Amino acid sequence: MLVNEVKPIQDVNLVTIKLLQTLEMEENVLLKELLAKHKGENPVVIDFEAPDEFANQKRYQMLTSSHLWVNLEDNVERELNLTFKDKLDVEVTHLG
């Protein structure tokens, strides 16, 4: 593994996208496209609910690939909220 760049943690924000409803396939593609459009250095975590091995609903969190990390100066939070309205919630946490 090679490291191309190191960024101080005080300069990083963690973006958590909490899915409040199941997204349709087209909406998943749109979410991916919006994240890619706002490419940056802030990690994105998708928080979602899915059945566990016993068919009980459980919340999971998944860190996205770095090519879906975002630049918060591009108003990505606003665009996600406008596009998906009540289907997701966006939370930004400063890690520094």
Secondary structure as UniProt FT lines:
FT   HELIX           9..11
FT   STRAND          13..19
FT   HELIX           25..37
FT   STRAND          39..42
FT   STRAND          44..51
FT   TURN            53..54
FT   STRAND          57..63
FT   HELIX           66..68
FT   HELIX           72..74
FT   HELIX           76..84
FT   HELIX           85..87
FT   STRAND          88..94
//
